[in-house]
Amino acid sequence: MVIFPVHRLRPEIIKADVVPLVMSGGTALNGEEDVIQTDGGGRWEISFAGITLSGVARQRLWDAWTSYLRGGARVVLVPVYSLRTAPRPVAGNGSMRPSDLVDDDEVFPTSVRFTAPYIVAATTEAADVRATSIAIGVTQGARLRPGLRFSVGDRAYKIEQVSAADYTAVCTIIPPLREAVASGAVINFDWPLVPCRGVVGQDLAPEMRWGRQGAAAISFVEDFS
């Protein structure tokens, strides 16, 4: 599956989070309202704005992708883009700097990674589909803490709580696991990805100034298929 090349488009504004969809279960006589989640724990909603199309290569990249997405009919992998809050390795008095990003294609990459792994982590126990917790061990990076984002396989999650702020911990996650994972599965804190479709009905035509420079934005929602 191809990866949306946000690392080449470099948006100024990024919005990405798990958004729960709920419905009312009715109001009791005491006035309290029951709320029911309808989407299995939430879905990722991701948007990128402030994309400057200042050169021919970037304008062509944008045009190729607005065609490829098929108006939201095609599933692609979208980065969660959370390196700033990731468990970054520390060297001396500050965080280590990651190496350069590399991809296997300038337009439709299927691999985007750091030249050398920045954060190395894996599951320490197997977990079943729909599990709400997962055991993670970090061998290169900082301690596990609430609020971290990662992907395992092709699904992304957010850590809500940890059993202890340590390098190995059982983490409560949202949404629940979409797929079962084995012990030793690679946890991707470097460049987490989630399968998404473009939001249907959005206008992706860039506003071009004198046909030379433009601005664009795009939104995605997680795909469950």
C-alpha positions in Angstrom: 0.0 0.0 0.0 1.4 3.4 -0.9 2.1 6.1 1.7 0.9 9.7 1.5 4.1 11.7 1.1 3.6 14.3 3.8 7.4 14.4 4.3 7.7 15.9 0.8 4.6 18.2 1.0 5.7 19.6 4.4 2.4 21.0 5.7 2.5 23.9 8.2 -0.5 22.7 10.2 -1.1 19.0 11.2 -4.1 17.7 13.0 -4.3 14.0 14.0 -6.1 12.3 16.8 -8.4 9.4 17.6 -12.0 10.7 17.6 -14.7 8.6 19.2 -18.1 8.6 17.6 -21.0 8.3 20.2 -24.7 8.3 20.2 -27.2 8.9 23.0 -28.5 5.8 24.8 -31.3 7.8 26.3 -31.8 10.0 29.4 -32.8 8.4 32.8 -35.3 9.9 35.2 -32.5 11.4 37.2 -31.4 13.4 34.2 -28.2 11.4 33.4 -27.6 10.5 29.8 -26.1 7.2 28.7 -23.6 7.5 25.9 -22.7 4.6 23.6 -19.6 4.4 21.4 -20.6 3.3 17.9 -17.2 2.8 16.2 -15.3 0.3 18.4 -13.3 2.9 20.4 -12.7 5.7 17.9 -11.2 6.4 14.5 -8.2 8.4 13.4 -9.0 11.7 11.7 -6.0 13.4 10.1 -5.7 16.7 8.3 -2.8 18.6 6.7 -3.1 22.3 6.0 -0.7 25.1 4.9 0.8 23.0 2.1 2.7 25.4 -0.1 3.0 24.3 -3.7 5.9 26.5 -4.6 7.7 24.5 -7.2 6.9 22.5 -10.3 7.8 19.1 -8.7 5.5 19.7 -5.7 2.7 20.9 -7.9 3.0 17.7 -10.0 3.1 15.6 -6.8 -0.1 17.2 -5.6 -1.9 16.7 -8.9 -0.8 13.1 -9.1 -2.1 12.4 -5.6 -5.5 14.2 -5.9 -6.0 11.9 -8.9 -4.8 8.7 -7.2 -7.1 9.2 -4.2 -10.1 8.8 -6.4 -12.2 11.2 -4.4 -11.9 9.1 -1.3 -12.5 5.7 -2.9 -8.9 4.4 -2.5 -7.2 3.4 0.7 -3.7 4.7 1.4 -1.3 4.8 4.4 -1.2 8.2 6.2 1.5 9.2 8.7 0.3 10.1 12.2 3.3 12.4 12.4 4.1 12.4 16.1 7.9 12.4 16.3 8.0 15.4 18.7 6.1 13.5 21.4 7.6 10.1 20.7 10.0 8.4 23.2 13.1 10.0 21.7 16.5 8.6 22.5 18.6 10.9 24.7 22.3 11.6 24.3 24.1 13.9 26.7 21.8 16.7 27.8 19.3 16.5 25.0 17.4 14.3 22.6 19.3 12.6 19.8 18.7 13.9 16.3 17.1 11.4 13.9 18.9 10.6 10.6 17.6 11.6 7.3 14.3 10.3 6.0 14.4 8.0 2.9 11.7 6.7 0.7 11.6 4.2 -2.2 9.7 6.5 -4.6 9.4 10.3 -4.9 5.6 10.2 -5.7 4.1 6.9 -4.5 6.4 5.5 -1.8 5.6 2.2 -0.1 8.4 2.7 2.4 9.3 5.8 4.4 11.9 5.5 7.2 14.9 7.0 8.8 18.2 6.0 7.3 19.1 4.5 10.7 16.3 3.4 13.1 15.6 6.2 15.6 13.4 4.5 18.2 13.5 0.6 18.5 10.6 -1.1 20.2 8.6 -4.3 20.0 5.8 -6.1 21.8 6.8 -8.4 24.6 3.6 -10.4 24.7 1.0 -11.5 22.1 -2.3 -9.7 22.1 -5.7 -10.6 20.6 -7.8 -8.5 18.3 -9.9 -5.9 20.2 -7.5 -6.0 23.1 -7.4 -2.7 25.0 -3.8 -3.1 26.3 -0.5 -4.2 24.8 2.9 -4.9 26.3 5.7 -2.9 24.8 9.5 -3.0 25.4 11.8 -0.1 24.2 15.4 -1.0 23.5 16.4 2.3 21.9 14.5 5.3 23.1 13.0 6.9 26.2 10.6 5.4 28.8 7.0 4.7 27.9 4.6 7.3 29.0 0.9 8.2 28.4 0.1 10.1 25.2 2.6 8.3 22.9 1.5 7.3 19.4 2.6 4.3 17.5 1.7 1.8 14.8 2.0 -1.9 14.7 1.4 -3.6 11.4 -0.7 -1.1 9.4 -2.7 0.2 12.3 -2.1 3.2 14.6 -2.9 3.6 18.3 -2.5 6.1 21.1 -1.2 5.1 24.6 -3.7 6.2 27.3 -2.1 4.8 30.4 1.0 2.8 31.3 1.5 0.4 34.2 4.8 2.1 35.0 6.9 4.9 33.4 9.6 2.4 32.3 11.2 1.0 29.2 8.9 -2.0 29.4 5.3 -1.6 30.3 1.7 -2.8 29.7 0.0 0.1 28.0 -3.7 0.8 27.7 -4.4 1.9 24.2 -7.1 3.5 22.0 -8.7 2.4 19.8 -8.6 -1.3 20.7 -6.4 -3.5 18.6 -7.8 -3.8 15.0 -5.6 -6.9 14.4 -4.0 -9.5 16.6 -0.3 -9.0 17.2 2.4 -11.6 18.0 5.1 -11.3 20.6 8.1 -9.5 19.1 6.0 -7.5 16.6 7.8 -4.3 15.6 6.4 -1.1 17.2 6.8 1.9 14.9 7.3 5.1 16.9 9.4 6.7 14.2 6.8 7.2 11.5 3.5 5.6 12.5 1.0 4.9 9.7 -2.7 4.2 9.5 -4.8 3.2 6.5 -7.2 6.0 5.5 -9.4 7.3 2.8 -9.6 10.9 1.8 -12.7 12.7 3.2 -15.4 12.5 0.5 -16.5 15.8 -1.0 -13.5 17.9 -0.1 -12.2 20.4 -2.6 -8.5 19.5 -3.3 -7.9 22.0 -6.1 -5.1 24.3 -5.0 -5.5 28.1 -5.1 -2.7 29.2 -7.4 -1.3 32.7 -7.5 -0.4 33.7 -11.1 -0.2 30.0 -11.9 3.2 29.8 -10.1 2.5 29.2 -6.4 -0.4 27.8 -4.5 -1.8 26.6 -1.2 -3.6 23.3 -0.5 -5.1 21.2 2.3 -6.4 17.7 2.7 -8.2 15.6 5.3 -8.3 11.8 5.9 -10.4 9.4 8.0 -9.3 5.9 9.1 -10.5 3.0 7.0 -11.8 -0.1 8.7 -12.0 -2.5 5.8 
